[in-house]
Amino acid sequence: MTELHLWLRHESRTTERRTPVVPSDARRLVERGVTVTVEDSPQRIFPVEAYEEAGCRVAAPGSWVSAPPDAVIAGLKELPDEPAELRHRHVFFGHAYKGQPGAAALLGRFLAGGGALLDLEYLVDDEGRRLAAFGYWAGYLGAALALLHHEGRLSAPLRPTSKEELDAELAAVTGQSSALVIGALGRSGRGARAALAVAGNEPTCWDLAETRALDRAALLEHEVMVNTVLTTRPIPPFLTDKDLDEPGRRLRTLCDVTCDVGSPMNVLPVYDTTTDWARPVRRLREQPVLDLIAIDNLPSLLPREASVDFSAALLPLLLDFETGGPWGRCLARFHQASRELGAKEGEFRHV
């Protein structure tokens, strides 16, 4: 493998507890000759001492900005606003290729500094399937929160927990609300179904066949809806403002696991801002009531389980960093987006 210096950064988002590489997998990287530097982070689910014991170097939070030029900076969520120029290769979920708010600014920072974004969402196999994802746990948390809220059992602010604690709360649910999972056959959909099963709830399950000719009347008959669909092309929305205003609507709780807000590919264009741990629920309608849960880092509420699963999937890809196809596809997608951004800026300059 190409000699790799992996720099695990502290997450600037205060509610981010996960890590893309857990200490046991960091040890395996070190044993294979990878240099691993880990920034101290009091909020990370694994203490920095565990990484130090695994043979990693320890650095101060945010010191990645002065890391050696060949270091690959790894994280999960958004970067801080500074520096304005990004000179390293960064591995994280950039959300920058579908016209999301802030996408052009982020790509511009990479172009200005000569760095590159290796977006984890686009780390795929030859068939385009994601190779490392948090989808299962995102679906699990999304369905769990939706059901608990619908049954009046959700407390705010939210706090990180364990699967055992969460499952105990779900098992205590006695109601049998009618639930719908859209995207039920994917990773997130399977997670959503598993959480509902803990509560003894058997949801209606829709996937591609049911969404090609969506039955909105049937959708609105469910009390709880969990959306786990992430599309890469515009499709007709699953819900519109007109649907929300239907007086006979039975739908009361909507959880959007995907949180593709602001993107032209958003299948739920009925809200414009996500919710968060402090305020996990937003009321969209009063008559009849409709509440929204749209938290874009749901798996961080089960940080240990989510991190262990993700790290296990990412480890073999890091061990083959730059030698196989997935990282090359990531880089190609970044260059494509950069060219598209440059073309748009050129159009604007010539208007």
C-alpha positions, -999 to 999 in steps of 0.1 A, spaced: 0 0 0 10 36 -5 26 50 27 -2 67 46 -3 93 73 -39 94 86 -48 124 108 -80 118 128 -94 153 135 -115 165 164 -151 172 153 -161 209 155 -198 200 159 -204 198 196 -230 170 192 -207 147 172 -195 118 193 -186 93 166 -153 85 150 -145 70 116 -117 49 131 -120 32 166 -89 25 187 -88 -13 179 -88 -6 142 -62 23 146 -39 -4 162 -43 -26 131 -34 4 109 -3 12 129 7 -25 128 5 -23 90 28 7 89 3 35 87 12 66 107 -19 76 127 -22 110 144 -53 115 166 -64 149 179 -75 150 215 -113 154 217 -132 153 249 -165 146 231 -153 116 211 -168 83 225 -134 68 227 -108 86 249 -75 97 232 -56 75 257 -71 44 240 -56 56 207 -22 64 223 -21 28 237 -28 16 202 4 33 190 -11 65 176 4 100 179 -16 126 198 -21 161 187 -41 192 199 -77 197 186 -77 216 153 -40 211 147 -47 194 114 -44 228 97 -6 226 102 -3 188 96 23 177 70 11 183 35 9 146 27 -13 138 57 -49 126 50 -73 144 73 -102 121 84 -134 131 101 -171 128 97 -190 161 97 -184 196 84 -151 214 87 -148 247 106 -151 279 85 -113 285 87 -89 281 70 -102 296 38 -79 275 18 -78 237 22 -45 222 12 -48 186 24 -68 156 12 -98 153 35 -120 123 41 -155 131 55 -191 136 45 -189 168 25 -225 170 11 -211 192 -17 -221 175 -50 -259 180 -52 -262 217 -49 -267 218 -11 -263 251 7 -226 259 12 -215 233 -13 -199 258 -37 -181 276 -8 -166 243 4 -154 232 -30 -140 267 -35 -119 263 -4 -104 231 -18 -97 247 -52 -81 277 -35 -57 255 -14 -50 227 -39 -65 200 -16 -91 174 -24 -123 161 -9 -126 123 -7 -163 122 2 -173 91 22 -207 92 6 -191 85 -28 -167 57 -16 -184 30 -36 -178 -3 -53 -179 -11 -90 -217 -12 -89 -220 21 -71 -229 6 -37 -216 25 -6 -187 7 11 -188 24 45 -220 39 58 -239 48 90 -272 42 73 -284 13 95 -280 32 127 -294 64 112 -326 44 103 -326 28 137 -325 61 155 -349 78 132 -376 52 136 -370 50 174 -373 87 179 -403 90 157 -422 63 176 -411 75 210 -423 110 202 -456 98 187 -462 79 219 -453 109 241 -421 93 254 -394 114 239 -375 138 262 -354 167 251 -327 176 249 -315 143 234 -284 127 248 -261 99 235 -271 65 248 -265 28 243 -286 3 223 -295 -15 254 -310 17 270 -328 27 238 -342 -8 233 -356 -7 268 -374 25 260 -388 10 228 -399 -22 245 -420 -2 269 -441 13 241 -476 -2 244 -493 16 215 -496 1 180 -494 32 158 -496 26 121 -461 32 107 -446 35 72 -410 31 63 -401 44 28 -368 29 14 -375 -2 35 -350 -25 17 -319 -3 21 -295 0 49 -314 28 67 -347 11 60 -335 -21 76 -324 -2 106 -358 15 109 -376 -18 106 -354 -33 133 -361 -5 158 -398 -7 152 -397 -45 157 -382 -40 192 -414 -21 200 -435 -48 185 -445 -26 156 -450 -41 121 -447 -12 97 -458 -9 61 -427 -12 40 -423 7 7 -393 7 -16 -388 13 -53 -418 -5 -66 -442 14 -43 -426 49 -49 -426 47 -87 -464 54 -86 -467 68 -51 -502 64 -34 -503 96 -14 -537 88 0 -523 56 15 -492 74 27 -513 100 46 -533 72 63 -503 62 84 -497 80 117 -459 77 116 -437 80 85 -399 73 84 -382 84 51 -348 67 44 -346 74 7 -315 92 -7 -318 98 -44 -291 111 -68 -316 125 -93 -347 146 -90 -379 126 -85 -415 136 -77 -416 145 -40 -432 121 -15 -450 149 3 -459 185 -6 -474 214 13 -507 206 -2 -506 171 13 -498 185 47 -529 207 45 -553 178 38 -579 179 65 -583 141 66 -546 135 70 -538 109 97 -500 114 95 -489 130 127 -451 123 130 -427 126 101 -390 116 105 -367 124 76 -336 103 81 -321 115 49 -322 153 56 -315 163 21 -329 197 28 -319 224 3 -310 199 -24 -330 197 -57 -331 160 -50 -350 164 -17 -380 141 -17 -396 159 13 -396 197 3 -420 205 32 -394 220 55 -363 242 51 -342 236 82 -332 205 101 -339 199 138 -312 191 164 -305 175 198 -317 205 218 -349 208 198 -354 175 180 -391 181 170 -406 209 150 -443 214 144 -452 218 108 -489 220 111 -514 225 139 -546 213 123 -543 183 121 -510 182 141 -479 172 122 -445 171 139 -411 167 121 -378 151 132 -349 158 109 -316 154 126 -286 151 103 -263 132 127 -287 106 142 -261 78 146 -241 100 170 -268 92 195 -255 56 195 -219 66 191 -202 34 201 -222 10 181 -222 33 150 -185 40 152 -175 3 156 -196 -8 126 -184 21 104 -147 17 113 -149 -21 105 -161 -12 70 -136 16 65 -105 -3 78 -98 -25 47 -103 5 25 -77 25 45 -53 -4 43 -56 -3 5 -56 35 4 -50 48 -32 -43 13 -45 -78 3 -55 -107 17 -73 -129 32 -45 -105 60 -36 -99 68 -72 -136 71 -78 -139 94 -49 -112 116 -63 -127 116 -98 -161 127 -84 -144 156 -66 -126 167 -98 -159 164 -117 -177 186 -92 -148 211 -93 -150 213 -130 -187 219 -128 -182 246 -103 -155 263 -124 -178 262 -154 -206 279 -135 -183 305 -122 -172 311 -157 -208 316 -168 -214 341 -140 -182 360 -150 -195 363 -186 -230 374 -178 
